[in-house]
Amino acid sequence: MTLTRKLTRRDFSRLSAMAALSSSLPRMNAQETAGGGRKFGWCIVGLGRISMGHFMPGMGDSKTGKLTALVSGHREKAEKQAAMYNVPSPSIYSYDNYDEIARDKDIDGVYIALPNAMHAEYTIRAAKAGKHVLCEKPMCTSVRDAQAMIEACAKHRVKLMIAYRCQYQPQHLKAIELIRTGAIGQVQTIESAFGFPIQPGEWRLNKKMAGGGPLMDVGIYSLNACRYLTGEEPGEIKANASTIDQDGRFTEVEENDGWTMKFPSGILASCTTTYGGDTGGGGFFKVHGAKGWIAMEPAFPYQGMRLTARLGDGTMLDMLDPQHDPAQFTTQADYFVECVWNNREPKTDGQEGLRDMTYISQIYEAAGLRGL
Amino acid sequence: MTLTRKLTRRDFSRLSAMAALSSSLPRMNAQETAGGGRKFGWCIVGLGRISMGHFMPGMGDSKTGKLTALVSGHREKAEKQAAMYNVPSPSIYSYDNYDEIARDKDIDGVYIALPNAMHAEYTIRAAKAGKHVLCEKPMCTSVRDAQAMIEACAKHRVKLMIAYRCQYQPQHLKAIELIRTGAIGQVQTIESAFGFPIQPGEWRLNKKMAGGGPLMDVGIYSLNACRYLTGEEPGEIKANASTIDQDGRFTEVEENDGWTMKFPSGILASCTTTYGGDTGGGGFFKVHGAKGWIAMEPAFPYQGMRLTARLGDGTMLDMLDPQHDPAQFTTQADYFVECVWNNREPKTDGQEGLRDMTYISQIYEAAGLRGL
């Protein structure tokens, strides 16, 4: 089981010191940091684009974590990746022997980067194995699954965080701060969009695997942004959905969604998402306040987020994220590890994911589609 | 009555020549152009910001028209404006003697720039007086009024155009052209917003005068843009409305509207409009196509419209309108006069205005407010 999961910060400090003292022991070698502190051992579940292209490279700069295991259905691919990241061969698991991670002391937590419909099962199995879970968004493909994931992680006392990457990025945090401190006055309206022309053959086009179309995959960024920007939960949700292209890509999921939300304060937000159209690579959001505005464009890419704003005092802001991919993944993973180490509930916990599942379900129903 | 209203282009050429021949006659003096052709005589109905600040200054560069009369309830203000524009004192009318414009041969048409609720009456009275009508948007405050305006203008054989300024501007025409020629592929989704924090005391906050809140005044730009960009009429319309500020401004009309529309092809558009928030002075729209995108920001201001785009062939466009206010008003007025002279139906005729009235009504009803 994990070493740190029930520890307070004080406990951890003490244990870190102990770990440092014991750093010469062979079994700790894989978990040492340069400074002598023990690193959080990550097991990557699913070797797809986001794992191999972003999360795993992001571990290179992590001060808190390191890769210690992989789970994949493709042994050859896994061996290759394991070699690249110095993950020992015995730490490569398949979906069949995945539950054996319970006995792997080098694994503190898992990063779930599987197709959406597999998130619930592999999160719950990880929880049963006593491993903390960082799960990619969308959390899963049904409200019921989201609840089951939360319950399993609570029961087995592991942390569950949904990988809402943007909520840990300085530009997005700055936007939230500007709004909360009244720098643009009372927010009135928001617009946001995110999407891309999807290639045929992607699992994202398979309803059973994805749960739905662009709303599940990229529209969720706009939905989530409207929620963290306002700090409110949407009330009235109105929506439309459509499929334009009859080229075989959209036989199972919708191509486009458009929705408008009313928050309790009266703030209105209108959004679109698309698997058919080009949104410039990173989507956008705009926030209109009584005394100024905030725009983020691109808003949701892996690098190059750009915040511009005109504040009530006349200040013009232009903040371009100077970091490069995969820095956002490092930041997010480090945040999660700090939560585990300090026994703190992650900001984007299971409840946060569940709320989006609920609203996505409502959007689909408002558009005349089947809810989640 | 007007000289040219039933003329074909050939008739007009002949009459223009006659007018040139008769240019030495005293009664024609006010209607001469530098080149000898007769200019279209404009009667300005309502001396507010848009008349005095934009339309009337715009006449200075008009090749087709000139100011020949004013209608105002404030004699002193009217005298001052008349002096500035060399409009003779007898050509100043009040709302009481407005119908006498019928006998004023120097008036070919009227420009209606009154509060929204007065558009219908003054358009219909102008039609009865045999004068062509360029009426500011929104066309009026009810679907029934819009129909009555169209009928009156048809019956009295005068042209009716709604002043949808943007539909005559190069940037907007370029956006339409790019879409129609497939330069960004099949359009999938659109977002648009326009609004501003309104000052207390404006007639726009009076429900009877304005007909509604920001949707009537500025949201109509986004609505109209979605229609001319797609070339389609919206089917499914979903909406929310809200009032946040309880500072006395919004006792009669709503502060914010958010809506999403589904067009017959499947294109989805999501918009907001606000009287409480800052949209950067000119609003925006973004169009997402299968092969590229178009953005206009600012989209709807009197000057400085900026079109950017990434086309399917990789071309990046950045078109900034080099003209200054009031050039857009000159362009629009000249277009209308050409329609009159050539007996051509204006692109933004009464039917175009009526359609927006109908959709605005539907948006209000979808938001749980009373329709128009």
Contacts between the chains, C-beta under 8 A, distances in Angstrom:
chain1	res1	chain2	res2	distance
A	184	B	278	7.4
A	186	B	244	6.0
A	186	B	245	6.8
A	186	B	276	6.9
A	187	B	277	7.1
A	188	B	195	7.5
A	188	B	244	6.2
A	188	B	255	6.8
A	188	B	256	5.3
A	188	B	274	4.6
A	188	B	276	4.1
A	188	B	277	3.4
A	189	B	193	6.5
A	189	B	195	6.8
A	189	B	256	5.5
A	189	B	258	6.6
A	189	B	272	4.0
A	189	B	273	7.5
A	189	B	274	4.7
A	189	B	276	8.0
A	189	B	277	5.2
A	189	B	279	7.9
A	190	B	272	7.3
A	191	B	191	5.0
A	191	B	192	7.9
A	191	B	193	5.2
A	191	B	270	6.9
A	191	B	271	7.7
A	191	B	272	5.8
A	192	B	191	7.9
A	193	B	189	6.5
A	193	B	191	5.2
A	193	B	270	7.7
A	193	B	286	6.8
A	193	B	288	7.0
A	195	B	188	7.5
A	195	B	189	6.8
A	195	B	288	6.5
A	197	B	290	5.4
A	197	B	291	7.7
A	236	B	240	5.2
A	238	B	238	3.4
A	238	B	239	6.3
A	238	B	240	6.2
A	238	B	259	7.8
A	238	B	260	6.4
A	238	B	366	7.1
A	239	B	238	6.3
A	239	B	260	6.6
A	240	B	236	5.1
A	240	B	238	6.2
A	240	B	260	5.4
A	240	B	261	7.2
A	240	B	262	4.0
A	240	B	268	5.5
A	241	B	268	7.7
A	242	B	262	5.9
A	242	B	266	3.6
A	242	B	267	7.4
A	242	B	268	5.6
A	243	B	266	6.2
A	244	B	186	6.0
A	244	B	188	6.2
A	244	B	265	6.1
A	244	B	266	3.9
A	244	B	267	7.1
A	245	B	186	6.8
A	245	B	290	7.3
A	255	B	188	6.8
A	255	B	266	7.3
A	256	B	188	5.3
A	256	B	189	5.5
A	256	B	266	6.9
A	256	B	267	7.8
A	256	B	268	4.9
A	257	B	268	7.0
A	258	B	189	6.6
A	258	B	260	4.0
A	258	B	261	7.4
A	258	B	262	7.1
A	258	B	268	3.5
A	258	B	269	6.6
A	258	B	270	4.5
A	259	B	238	7.8
A	259	B	260	5.9
A	259	B	270	6.9
A	260	B	238	6.4
A	260	B	239	6.6
A	260	B	240	5.5
A	260	B	258	4.0
A	260	B	259	5.9
A	260	B	260	4.9
A	260	B	270	6.1
A	260	B	272	7.7
A	261	B	240	7.2
A	261	B	258	7.4
A	262	B	240	4.0
A	262	B	242	5.9
A	262	B	258	7.1
A	265	B	244	6.1
A	266	B	242	3.6
A	266	B	243	6.2
A	266	B	244	3.9
A	266	B	255	7.3
A	266	B	256	6.8
A	267	B	242	7.4
A	267	B	244	7.1
A	267	B	256	7.8
A	268	B	240	5.4
A	268	B	241	7.7
A	268	B	242	5.6
A	268	B	256	4.9
A	268	B	257	7.1
A	268	B	258	3.5
A	268	B	272	5.6
A	268	B	274	8.0
A	269	B	258	6.6
A	269	B	272	7.5
A	270	B	191	6.9
A	270	B	193	7.7
A	270	B	258	4.5
A	270	B	259	6.9
A	270	B	260	6.1
A	270	B	270	3.8
A	270	B	271	5.7
A	270	B	272	4.9
A	271	B	191	7.7
A	271	B	270	5.7
A	272	B	189	4.0
A	272	B	190	7.3
A	272	B	191	5.8
A	272	B	260	7.7
A	272	B	268	5.6
A	272	B	269	7.5
A	272	B	270	4.8
A	272	B	288	7.6
A	273	B	189	7.5
A	274	B	188	4.6
A	274	B	189	4.7
A	274	B	268	7.9
A	274	B	288	5.8
A	276	B	186	6.9
A	276	B	188	4.0
A	276	B	189	7.9
A	276	B	290	5.7
A	277	B	187	7.1
A	277	B	188	3.4
A	277	B	189	5.2
A	277	B	288	3.1
A	277	B	289	5.7
A	277	B	290	6.3
A	277	B	293	7.3
A	278	B	184	7.3
A	278	B	288	5.6
A	278	B	289	6.3
A	278	B	290	7.2
A	278	B	291	6.9
A	278	B	292	5.5
A	278	B	293	4.9
A	278	B	310	7.1
A	279	B	189	7.9
A	279	B	286	7.8
A	279	B	288	5.3
A	279	B	293	6.7
A	280	B	293	5.6
A	280	B	295	7.9
A	280	B	310	7.2
A	284	B	286	7.5
A	286	B	193	6.8
A	286	B	279	7.8
A	286	B	284	7.5
A	288	B	193	7.1
A	288	B	195	6.5
A	288	B	272	7.6
A	288	B	274	5.8
A	288	B	277	3.1
A	288	B	278	5.6
A	288	B	279	5.3
A	289	B	277	5.7
A	289	B	278	6.3
A	290	B	197	5.4
A	290	B	245	7.3
A	290	B	276	5.7
A	290	B	277	6.3
A	290	B	278	7.2
A	291	B	197	7.7
A	291	B	278	6.9
A	292	B	278	5.5
A	293	B	277	7.4
A	293	B	278	4.9
A	293	B	279	6.7
A	293	B	280	5.6
A	295	B	280	8.0
A	310	B	278	7.1
A	310	B	280	7.2
A	366	B	238	7.1
